Amino acid sequence: MTTSDMVRELCEKQNISLAELCRRIGQTPQNFNKKLQRGTVSSEEMAKIAEVLGVKYEQAFILQNGEKIEINND
């Protein structure tokens, strides 16, 4: 699943349009759509999307021993 697929599915499950999501994260739909098409949405932008929609977003490396190296957005 691509980042674009993830964002679109999240919008669908949260009953929000992509344009409304863009407004909430402070980006124009044109700019954000280009990022989705290129696959250049940053982890910070993904965390912001999660924040405005009230969901959790995780990004981490998980070592063989189970230890996680992750971004802390708190």
PDB file of N, CA, C and O in Angstrom:
ATOM      1  N   MET A   1       0.860  -1.176   0.000  1.00  0.00           N
ATOM      2  CA  MET A   1       0.000   0.000   0.000  1.00  0.00           C
ATOM      3  C   MET A   1       0.908   1.241   0.000  1.00  0.00           C
ATOM      4  O   MET A   1       1.850   1.331   0.787  1.00  0.00           O
ATOM      5  N   THR A   2       0.617   2.168  -0.871  1.00  0.00           N
ATOM      6  CA  THR A   2       1.409   3.394  -0.945  1.00  0.00           C
ATOM      7  C   THR A   2       0.918   4.414   0.083  1.00  0.00           C
ATOM      8  O   THR A   2      -0.155   4.265   0.668  1.00  0.00           O
ATOM      9  N   THR A   3       1.723   5.445   0.286  1.00  0.00           N
ATOM     10  CA  THR A   3       1.326   6.538   1.176  1.00  0.00           C
ATOM     11  C   THR A   3       0.026   7.153   0.695  1.00  0.00           C
ATOM     12  O   THR A   3      -0.864   7.441   1.496  1.00  0.00           O
ATOM     13  N   SER A   4      -0.087   7.352  -0.590  1.00  0.00           N
ATOM     14  CA  SER A   4      -1.304   7.914  -1.174  1.00  0.00           C
ATOM     15  C   SER A   4      -2.514   7.037  -0.848  1.00  0.00           C
ATOM     16  O   SER A   4      -3.564   7.541  -0.451  1.00  0.00           O
ATOM     17  N   ASP A   5      -2.360   5.732  -1.016  1.00  0.00           N
ATOM     18  CA  ASP A   5      -3.442   4.799  -0.699  1.00  0.00           C
ATOM     19  C   ASP A   5      -3.834   4.902   0.774  1.00  0.00           C
ATOM     20  O   ASP A   5      -5.016   4.919   1.116  1.00  0.00           O
ATOM     21  N   MET A   6      -2.813   4.972   1.645  1.00  0.00           N
ATOM     22  CA  MET A   6      -3.071   5.055   3.084  1.00  0.00           C
ATOM     23  C   MET A   6      -3.862   6.306   3.432  1.00  0.00           C
ATOM     24  O   MET A   6      -4.839   6.242   4.179  1.00  0.00           O
ATOM     25  N   VAL A   7      -3.439   7.447   2.890  1.00  0.00           N
ATOM     26  CA  VAL A   7      -4.099   8.718   3.197  1.00  0.00           C
ATOM     27  C   VAL A   7      -5.525   8.708   2.665  1.00  0.00           C
ATOM     28  O   VAL A   7      -6.448   9.140   3.356  1.00  0.00           O
ATOM     29  N   ARG A   8      -5.709   8.229   1.464  1.00  0.00           N
ATOM     30  CA  ARG A   8      -7.057   8.190   0.874  1.00  0.00           C
ATOM     31  C   ARG A   8      -7.981   7.245   1.650  1.00  0.00           C
ATOM     32  O   ARG A   8      -9.149   7.563   1.873  1.00  0.00           O
ATOM     33  N   GLU A   9      -7.461   6.094   2.058  1.00  0.00           N
ATOM     34  CA  GLU A   9      -8.274   5.165   2.841  1.00  0.00           C
ATOM     35  C   GLU A   9      -8.616   5.753   4.205  1.00  0.00           C
ATOM     36  O   GLU A   9      -9.735   5.594   4.693  1.00  0.00           O
ATOM     37  N   LEU A  10      -7.655   6.430   4.816  1.00  0.00           N
ATOM     38  CA  LEU A  10      -7.913   7.081   6.101  1.00  0.00           C
ATOM     39  C   LEU A  10      -9.022   8.120   5.959  1.00  0.00           C
ATOM     40  O   LEU A  10      -9.933   8.180   6.785  1.00  0.00           O
ATOM     41  N   CYS A  11      -8.943   8.932   4.917  1.00  0.00           N
ATOM     42  CA  CYS A  11      -9.985   9.942   4.680  1.00  0.00           C
ATOM     43  C   CYS A  11     -11.346   9.274   4.515  1.00  0.00           C
ATOM     44  O   CYS A  11     -12.345   9.740   5.062  1.00  0.00           O
ATOM     45  N   GLU A  12     -11.377   8.190   3.764  1.00  0.00           N
ATOM     46  CA  GLU A  12     -12.637   7.483   3.541  1.00  0.00           C
ATOM     47  C   GLU A  12     -13.199   6.946   4.860  1.00  0.00           C
ATOM     48  O   GLU A  12     -14.390   7.086   5.135  1.00  0.00           O
ATOM     49  N   LYS A  13     -12.341   6.334   5.667  1.00  0.00           N
ATOM     50  CA  LYS A  13     -12.797   5.758   6.932  1.00  0.00           C
ATOM     51  C   LYS A  13     -13.187   6.822   7.951  1.00  0.00           C
ATOM     52  O   LYS A  13     -13.999   6.562   8.839  1.00  0.00           O
ATOM     53  N   GLN A  14     -12.611   8.026   7.830  1.00  0.00           N
ATOM     54  CA  GLN A  14     -12.927   9.122   8.744  1.00  0.00           C
ATOM     55  C   GLN A  14     -14.017  10.040   8.181  1.00  0.00           C
ATOM     56  O   GLN A  14     -14.351  11.059   8.784  1.00  0.00           O
ATOM     57  N   ASN A  15     -14.571   9.667   7.014  1.00  0.00           N
ATOM     58  CA  ASN A  15     -15.633  10.447   6.357  1.00  0.00           C
ATOM     59  C   ASN A  15     -15.229  11.908   6.165  1.00  0.00           C
ATOM     60  O   ASN A  15     -15.962  12.826   6.531  1.00  0.00           O
ATOM     61  N   ILE A  16     -14.058  12.097   5.589  1.00  0.00           N
ATOM     62  CA  ILE A  16     -13.550  13.438   5.331  1.00  0.00           C
ATOM     63  C   ILE A  16     -12.990  13.464   3.907  1.00  0.00           C
ATOM     64  O   ILE A  16     -12.388  12.493   3.448  1.00  0.00           O
ATOM     65  N   SER A  17     -13.194  14.577   3.225  1.00  0.00           N
ATOM     66  CA  SER A  17     -12.652  14.687   1.874  1.00  0.00           C
ATOM     67  C   SER A  17     -11.161  15.004   1.952  1.00  0.00           C
ATOM     68  O   SER A  17     -10.672  15.520   2.957  1.00  0.00           O
ATOM     69  N   LEU A  18     -10.462  14.690   0.890  1.00  0.00           N
ATOM     70  CA  LEU A  18      -9.036  15.018   0.822  1.00  0.00           C
ATOM     71  C   LEU A  18      -8.843  16.530   0.888  1.00  0.00           C
ATOM     72  O   LEU A  18      -7.883  17.009   1.491  1.00  0.00           O
ATOM     73  N   ALA A  19      -9.745  17.275   0.274  1.00  0.00           N
ATOM     74  CA  ALA A  19      -9.662  18.745   0.318  1.00  0.00           C
ATOM     75  C   ALA A  19      -9.804  19.256   1.750  1.00  0.00           C
ATOM     76  O   ALA A  19      -9.096  20.183   2.145  1.00  0.00           O
ATOM     77  N   GLU A  20     -10.705  18.667   2.529  1.00  0.00           N
ATOM     78  CA  GLU A  20     -10.887  19.077   3.919  1.00  0.00           C
ATOM     79  C   GLU A  20      -9.654  18.717   4.743  1.00  0.00           C
ATOM     80  O   GLU A  20      -9.231  19.493   5.601  1.00  0.00           O
ATOM     81  N   LEU A  21      -9.082  17.554   4.489  1.00  0.00           N
ATOM     82  CA  LEU A  21      -7.849  17.178   5.174  1.00  0.00           C
ATOM     83  C   LEU A  21      -6.755  18.205   4.889  1.00  0.00           C
ATOM     84  O   LEU A  21      -6.050  18.634   5.802  1.00  0.00           O
ATOM     85  N   CYS A  22      -6.616  18.592   3.643  1.00  0.00           N
ATOM     86  CA  CYS A  22      -5.610  19.587   3.262  1.00  0.00           C
ATOM     87  C   CYS A  22      -5.825  20.890   4.017  1.00  0.00           C
ATOM     88  O   CYS A  22      -4.868  21.492   4.505  1.00  0.00           O
ATOM     89  N   ARG A  23      -7.064  21.325   4.115  1.00  0.00           N
ATOM     90  CA  ARG A  23      -7.363  22.551   4.845  1.00  0.00           C
ATOM     91  C   ARG A  23      -6.919  22.430   6.295  1.00  0.00           C
ATOM     92  O   ARG A  23      -6.324  23.354   6.850  1.00  0.00           O
ATOM     93  N   ARG A  24      -7.210  21.284   6.908  1.00  0.00           N
ATOM     94  CA  ARG A  24      -6.871  21.095   8.316  1.00  0.00           C
ATOM     95  C   ARG A  24      -5.377  21.038   8.580  1.00  0.00           C
ATOM     96  O   ARG A  24      -4.922  21.422   9.657  1.00  0.00           O
ATOM     97  N   ILE A  25      -4.604  20.560   7.603  1.00  0.00           N
ATOM     98  CA  ILE A  25      -3.152  20.492   7.804  1.00  0.00           C
ATOM     99  C   ILE A  25      -2.432  21.707   7.221  1.00  0.00           C
ATOM    100  O   ILE A  25      -1.204  21.788   7.243  1.00  0.00           O
ATOM    101  N   GLY A  26      -3.219  22.648   6.700  1.00  0.00           N
ATOM    102  CA  GLY A  26      -2.640  23.900   6.230  1.00  0.00           C
ATOM    103  C   GLY A  26      -1.929  23.822   4.891  1.00  0.00           C
ATOM    104  O   GLY A  26      -0.963  24.548   4.656  1.00  0.00           O
ATOM    105  N   GLN A  27      -2.403  22.945   4.008  1.00  0.00           N
ATOM    106  CA  GLN A  27      -1.813  22.832   2.672  1.00  0.00           C
ATOM    107  C   GLN A  27      -2.901  22.959   1.625  1.00  0.00           C
ATOM    108  O   GLN A  27      -4.071  22.680   1.888  1.00  0.00           O
ATOM    109  N   THR A  28      -2.508  23.380   0.443  1.00  0.00           N
ATOM    110  CA  THR A  28      -3.477  23.448  -0.646  1.00  0.00           C
ATOM    111  C   THR A  28      -3.673  22.034  -1.208  1.00  0.00           C
ATOM    112  O   THR A  28      -2.744  21.227  -1.200  1.00  0.00           O
ATOM    113  N   PRO A  29      -4.868  21.743  -1.690  1.00  0.00           N
ATOM    114  CA  PRO A  29      -5.091  20.432  -2.298  1.00  0.00           C
ATOM    115  C   PRO A  29      -4.140  20.156  -3.466  1.00  0.00           C
ATOM    116  O   PRO A  29      -3.690  19.025  -3.649  1.00  0.00           O
ATOM    117  N   GLN A  30      -3.838  21.184  -4.251  1.00  0.00           N
ATOM    118  CA  GLN A  30      -2.938  20.998  -5.395  1.00  0.00           C
ATOM    119  C   GLN A  30      -1.558  20.552  -4.932  1.00  0.00           C
ATOM    120  O   GLN A  30      -0.996  19.596  -5.467  1.00  0.00           O
ATOM    121  N   ASN A  31      -1.008  21.250  -3.930  1.00  0.00           N
ATOM    122  CA  ASN A  31       0.324  20.925  -3.430  1.00  0.00           C
ATOM    123  C   ASN A  31       0.347  19.535  -2.808  1.00  0.00           C
ATOM    124  O   ASN A  31       1.255  18.747  -3.072  1.00  0.00           O
ATOM    125  N   PHE A  32      -0.654  19.235  -1.981  1.00  0.00           N
ATOM    126  CA  PHE A  32      -0.660  17.950  -1.298  1.00  0.00           C
ATOM    127  C   PHE A  32      -0.880  16.799  -2.281  1.00  0.00           C
ATOM    128  O   PHE A  32      -0.274  15.738  -2.127  1.00  0.00           O
ATOM    129  N   ASN A  33      -1.733  16.991  -3.284  1.00  0.00           N
ATOM    130  CA  ASN A  33      -1.938  15.955  -4.299  1.00  0.00           C
ATOM    131  C   ASN A  33      -0.649  15.645  -5.045  1.00  0.00           C
ATOM    132  O   ASN A  33      -0.375  14.487  -5.358  1.00  0.00           O
ATOM    133  N   LYS A  34       0.151  16.679  -5.333  1.00  0.00           N
ATOM    134  CA  LYS A  34       1.446  16.454  -5.989  1.00  0.00           C
ATOM    135  C   LYS A  34       2.352  15.617  -5.096  1.00  0.00           C
ATOM    136  O   LYS A  34       3.038  14.716  -5.579  1.00  0.00           O
ATOM    137  N   LYS A  35       2.359  15.906  -3.804  1.00  0.00           N
ATOM    138  CA  LYS A  35       3.171  15.114  -2.869  1.00  0.00           C
ATOM    139  C   LYS A  35       2.695  13.667  -2.839  1.00  0.00           C
ATOM    140  O   LYS A  35       3.512  12.746  -2.813  1.00  0.00           O
ATOM    141  N   LEU A  36       1.382  13.458  -2.844  1.00  0.00           N
ATOM    142  CA  LEU A  36       0.849  12.097  -2.859  1.00  0.00           C
ATOM    143  C   LEU A  36       1.250  11.367  -4.142  1.00  0.00           C
ATOM    144  O   LEU A  36       1.634  10.198  -4.097  1.00  0.00           O
ATOM    145  N   GLN A  37       1.164  12.042  -5.264  1.00  0.00           N
ATOM    146  CA  GLN A  37       1.522  11.432  -6.548  1.00  0.00           C
ATOM    147  C   GLN A  37       3.000  11.060  -6.603  1.00  0.00           C
ATOM    148  O   GLN A  37       3.362  10.013  -7.141  1.00  0.00           O
ATOM    149  N   ARG A  38       3.850  11.917  -6.047  1.00  0.00           N
ATOM    150  CA  ARG A  38       5.302  11.679  -6.067  1.00  0.00           C
ATOM    151  C   ARG A  38       5.752  10.778  -4.922  1.00  0.00           C
ATOM    152  O   ARG A  38       6.876  10.275  -4.934  1.00  0.00           O
ATOM    153  N   GLY A  39       4.892  10.573  -3.945  1.00  0.00           N
ATOM    154  CA  GLY A  39       5.275   9.780  -2.781  1.00  0.00           C
ATOM    155  C   GLY A  39       6.248  10.508  -1.877  1.00  0.00           C
ATOM    156  O   GLY A  39       7.133   9.893  -1.284  1.00  0.00           O
ATOM    157  N   THR A  40       6.083  11.832  -1.770  1.00  0.00           N
ATOM    158  CA  THR A  40       7.018  12.643  -0.989  1.00  0.00           C
ATOM    159  C   THR A  40       6.382  13.250   0.259  1.00  0.00           C
ATOM    160  O   THR A  40       6.846  14.281   0.744  1.00  0.00           O
ATOM    161  N   VAL A  41       5.343  12.637   0.776  1.00  0.00           N
ATOM    162  CA  VAL A  41       4.738  13.105   2.020  1.00  0.00           C
ATOM    163  C   VAL A  41       5.689  12.719   3.151  1.00  0.00           C
ATOM    164  O   VAL A  41       6.052  11.551   3.290  1.00  0.00           O
ATOM    165  N   SER A  42       6.089  13.697   3.953  1.00  0.00           N
ATOM    166  CA  SER A  42       7.072  13.445   5.015  1.00  0.00           C
ATOM    167  C   SER A  42       6.433  12.768   6.220  1.00  0.00           C
ATOM    168  O   SER A  42       5.213  12.774   6.379  1.00  0.00           O
ATOM    169  N   SER A  43       7.272  12.188   7.060  1.00  0.00           N
ATOM    170  CA  SER A  43       6.758  11.562   8.286  1.00  0.00           C
ATOM    171  C   SER A  43       6.139  12.611   9.196  1.00  0.00           C
ATOM    172  O   SER A  43       5.193  12.319   9.928  1.00  0.00           O
ATOM    173  N   GLU A  44       6.668  13.836   9.155  1.00  0.00           N
ATOM    174  CA  GLU A  44       6.088  14.923   9.946  1.00  0.00           C
ATOM    175  C   GLU A  44       4.682  15.254   9.453  1.00  0.00           C
ATOM    176  O   GLU A  44       3.785  15.517  10.255  1.00  0.00           O
ATOM    177  N   GLU A  45       4.492  15.241   8.137  1.00  0.00           N
ATOM    178  CA  GLU A  45       3.161  15.496   7.583  1.00  0.00           C
ATOM    179  C   GLU A  45       2.193  14.365   7.927  1.00  0.00           C
ATOM    180  O   GLU A  45       1.018  14.609   8.200  1.00  0.00           O
ATOM    181  N   MET A  46       2.688  13.137   7.912  1.00  0.00           N
ATOM    182  CA  MET A  46       1.839  12.010   8.294  1.00  0.00           C
ATOM    183  C   MET A  46       1.430  12.131   9.761  1.00  0.00           C
ATOM    184  O   MET A  46       0.285  11.847  10.113  1.00  0.00           O
ATOM    185  N   ALA A  47       2.360  12.549  10.610  1.00  0.00           N
ATOM    186  CA  ALA A  47       2.045  12.743  12.033  1.00  0.00           C
ATOM    187  C   ALA A  47       1.023  13.861  12.203  1.00  0.00           C
ATOM    188  O   ALA A  47       0.141  13.762  13.055  1.00  0.00           O
ATOM    189  N   LYS A  48       1.126  14.921  11.409  1.00  0.00           N
ATOM    190  CA  LYS A  48       0.170  16.032  11.472  1.00  0.00           C
ATOM    191  C   LYS A  48      -1.221  15.560  11.037  1.00  0.00           C
ATOM    192  O   LYS A  48      -2.226  15.941  11.637  1.00  0.00           O
ATOM    193  N   ILE A  49      -1.272  14.734  10.000  1.00  0.00           N
ATOM    194  CA  ILE A  49      -2.545  14.177   9.549  1.00  0.00           C
ATOM    195  C   ILE A  49      -3.184  13.382  10.684  1.00  0.00           C
ATOM    196  O   ILE A  49      -4.371  13.535  10.971  1.00  0.00           O
ATOM    197  N   ALA A  50      -2.392  12.540  11.318  1.00  0.00           N
ATOM    198  CA  ALA A  50      -2.907  11.747  12.438  1.00  0.00           C
ATOM    199  C   ALA A  50      -3.416  12.648  13.554  1.00  0.00           C
ATOM    200  O   ALA A  50      -4.470  12.392  14.135  1.00  0.00           O
ATOM    201  N   GLU A  51      -2.668  13.697  13.850  1.00  0.00           N
ATOM    202  CA  GLU A  51      -3.050  14.623  14.918  1.00  0.00           C
ATOM    203  C   GLU A  51      -4.393  15.280  14.636  1.00  0.00           C
ATOM    204  O   GLU A  51      -5.266  15.310  15.503  1.00  0.00           O
ATOM    205  N   VAL A  52      -4.561  15.812  13.418  1.00  0.00           N
ATOM    206  CA  VAL A  52      -5.805  16.537  13.120  1.00  0.00           C
ATOM    207  C   VAL A  52      -7.003  15.599  13.004  1.00  0.00           C
ATOM    208  O   VAL A  52      -8.144  16.030  13.170  1.00  0.00           O
ATOM    209  N   LEU A  53      -6.755  14.319  12.719  1.00  0.00           N
ATOM    210  CA  LEU A  53      -7.864  13.371  12.603  1.00  0.00           C
ATOM    211  C   LEU A  53      -8.062  12.547  13.874  1.00  0.00           C
ATOM    212  O   LEU A  53      -8.971  11.719  13.948  1.00  0.00           O
ATOM    213  N   GLY A  54      -7.218  12.773  14.861  1.00  0.00           N
ATOM    214  CA  GLY A  54      -7.380  12.086  16.135  1.00  0.00           C
ATOM    215  C   GLY A  54      -7.074  10.599  16.087  1.00  0.00           C
ATOM    216  O   GLY A  54      -7.697   9.805  16.791  1.00  0.00           O
ATOM    217  N   VAL A  55      -6.112  10.229  15.252  1.00  0.00           N
ATOM    218  CA  VAL A  55      -5.685   8.831  15.172  1.00  0.00           C
ATOM    219  C   VAL A  55      -4.200   8.752  15.498  1.00  0.00           C
ATOM    220  O   VAL A  55      -3.526   9.777  15.607  1.00  0.00           O
ATOM    221  N   LYS A  56      -3.699   7.548  15.653  1.00  0.00           N
ATOM    222  CA  LYS A  56      -2.291   7.343  15.971  1.00  0.00           C
ATOM    223  C   LYS A  56      -1.538   6.966  14.704  1.00  0.00           C
ATOM    224  O   LYS A  56      -2.037   6.201  13.879  1.00  0.00           O
ATOM    225  N   TYR A  57      -0.325   7.511  14.556  1.00  0.00           N
ATOM    226  CA  TYR A  57       0.547   7.171  13.431  1.00  0.00           C
ATOM    227  C   TYR A  57       1.868   6.708  13.993  1.00  0.00           C
ATOM    228  O   TYR A  57       2.452   7.381  14.842  1.00  0.00           O
ATOM    229  N   GLU A  58       2.345   5.575  13.536  1.00  0.00           N
ATOM    230  CA  GLU A  58       3.626   5.045  13.987  1.00  0.00           C
ATOM    231  C   GLU A  58       4.557   4.860  12.801  1.00  0.00           C
ATOM    232  O   GLU A  58       4.149   4.419  11.726  1.00  0.00           O
ATOM    233  N   GLN A  59       5.815   5.209  13.024  1.00  0.00           N
ATOM    234  CA  GLN A  59       6.856   4.922  12.050  1.00  0.00           C
ATOM    235  C   GLN A  59       8.080   4.530  12.847  1.00  0.00           C
ATOM    236  O   GLN A  59       8.543   5.284  13.703  1.00  0.00           O
ATOM    237  N   ALA A  60       8.604   3.348  12.565  1.00  0.00           N
ATOM    238  CA  ALA A  60       9.713   2.869  13.378  1.00  0.00           C
ATOM    239  C   ALA A  60      10.514   1.802  12.636  1.00  0.00           C
ATOM    240  O   ALA A  60      10.023   1.143  11.719  1.00  0.00           O
ATOM    241  N   PHE A  61      11.765   1.659  13.068  1.00  0.00           N
ATOM    242  CA  PHE A  61      12.563   0.501  12.709  1.00  0.00           C
ATOM    243  C   PHE A  61      12.411  -0.466  13.870  1.00  0.00           C
ATOM    244  O   PHE A  61      12.505  -0.064  15.029  1.00  0.00           O
ATOM    245  N   ILE A  62      12.179  -1.730  13.572  1.00  0.00           N
ATOM    246  CA  ILE A  62      12.046  -2.727  14.628  1.00  0.00           C
ATOM    247  C   ILE A  62      13.181  -3.734  14.459  1.00  0.00           C
ATOM    248  O   ILE A  62      13.251  -4.458  13.466  1.00  0.00           O
ATOM    249  N   LEU A  63      14.060  -3.760  15.449  1.00  0.00           N
ATOM    250  CA  LEU A  63      15.218  -4.634  15.400  1.00  0.00           C
ATOM    251  C   LEU A  63      14.804  -6.085  15.653  1.00  0.00           C
ATOM    252  O   LEU A  63      13.695  -6.346  16.118  1.00  0.00           O
ATOM    253  N   GLN A  64      15.686  -7.012  15.351  1.00  0.00           N
ATOM    254  CA  GLN A  64      15.378  -8.426  15.509  1.00  0.00           C
ATOM    255  C   GLN A  64      15.043  -8.787  16.950  1.00  0.00           C
ATOM    256  O   GLN A  64      14.278  -9.720  17.192  1.00  0.00           O
ATOM    257  N   ASN A  65      15.612  -8.054  17.912  1.00  0.00           N
ATOM    258  CA  ASN A  65      15.328  -8.333  19.320  1.00  0.00           C
ATOM    259  C   ASN A  65      14.025  -7.670  19.788  1.00  0.00           C
ATOM    260  O   ASN A  65      13.674  -7.761  20.964  1.00  0.00           O
ATOM    261  N   GLY A  66      13.301  -6.995  18.861  1.00  0.00           N
ATOM    262  CA  GLY A  66      12.040  -6.353  19.186  1.00  0.00           C
ATOM    263  C   GLY A  66      12.152  -4.891  19.582  1.00  0.00           C
ATOM    264  O   GLY A  66      11.142  -4.202  19.727  1.00  0.00           O
ATOM    265  N   GLU A  67      13.386  -4.414  19.759  1.00  0.00           N
ATOM    266  CA  GLU A  67      13.588  -3.004  20.121  1.00  0.00           C
ATOM    267  C   GLU A  67      13.153  -2.111  18.964  1.00  0.00           C
ATOM    268  O   GLU A  67      13.407  -2.414  17.798  1.00  0.00           O
ATOM    269  N   LYS A  68      12.490  -1.002  19.307  1.00  0.00           N
ATOM    270  CA  LYS A  68      12.020  -0.050  18.297  1.00  0.00           C
ATOM    271  C   LYS A  68      12.872   1.211  18.307  1.00  0.00           C
ATOM    272  O   LYS A  68      13.242   1.720  19.365  1.00  0.00           O
ATOM    273  N   ILE A  69      13.171   1.699  17.128  1.00  0.00           N
ATOM    274  CA  ILE A  69      13.766   3.016  16.952  1.00  0.00           C
ATOM    275  C   ILE A  69      12.712   3.814  16.215  1.00  0.00           C
ATOM    276  O   ILE A  69      12.411   3.544  15.052  1.00  0.00           O
ATOM    277  N   GLU A  70      12.145   4.814  16.909  1.00  0.00           N
ATOM    278  CA  GLU A  70      10.999   5.501  16.321  1.00  0.00           C
ATOM    279  C   GLU A  70      11.052   6.995  16.541  1.00  0.00           C
ATOM    280  O   GLU A  70      11.761   7.498  17.411  1.00  0.00           O
ATOM    281  N   ILE A  71      10.281   7.685  15.727  1.00  0.00           N
ATOM    282  CA  ILE A  71      10.123   9.116  15.845  1.00  0.00           C
ATOM    283  C   ILE A  71       9.152   9.375  16.990  1.00  0.00           C
ATOM    284  O   ILE A  71       8.091   8.754  17.055  1.00  0.00           O
ATOM    285  N   ASN A  72       9.497  10.265  17.873  1.00  0.00           N
ATOM    286  CA  ASN A  72       8.606  10.616  18.977  1.00  0.00           C
ATOM    287  C   ASN A  72       7.999  11.974  18.666  1.00  0.00           C
ATOM    288  O   ASN A  72       8.704  12.984  18.673  1.00  0.00           O
ATOM    289  N   ASN A  73       6.698  12.012  18.392  1.00  0.00           N
ATOM    290  CA  ASN A  73       6.012  13.243  18.022  1.00  0.00           C
ATOM    291  C   ASN A  73       5.254  13.849  19.197  1.00  0.00           C
ATOM    292  O   ASN A  73       4.361  14.672  18.996  1.00  0.00           O
ATOM    293  N   ASP A  74       5.594  13.457  20.405  1.00  0.00           N
ATOM    294  CA  ASP A  74       4.897  14.000  21.581  1.00  0.00           C
ATOM    295  C   ASP A  74       5.400  15.374  21.932  1.00  0.00           C
ATOM    296  O   ASP A  74       4.924  15.979  22.893  1.00  0.00           O
TER     297      ASP A  74
END
